[in-house]
Amino acid sequence: MNARQLIEFIKNPEALTEADSATLNEVVAHFPYCHTIQLLLAKSYHNSGNFRFNNAFKTAAIYSINKPVLFNLFPPQIGISK
């Protein structure tokens, strides 16, 4: 992943796909404390209906320093399960 790709992901998180999840997983492995990457990974799982979404969302919430951004990406009515 290069900087241009990351900027595009940040600008348009609704366009993230299952294929982008693999790329974001690699980046998370190198930078696990980067909350932006964690949010993007959770969003890519959400967009594609991936079963890993719940865990990714919880991890993103833990690392997120800006909770309003978290809830802008994932409105409360999406039904996060416990």
Secondary structure by P-SEA (a helix, b strand, c coil): ccaaaaaaaaaccccccaaaaaaaaaaaaaccccaaaaaaaaaaaaaacccaaaaaaaaaaaacccaaaaaaaccccccccc
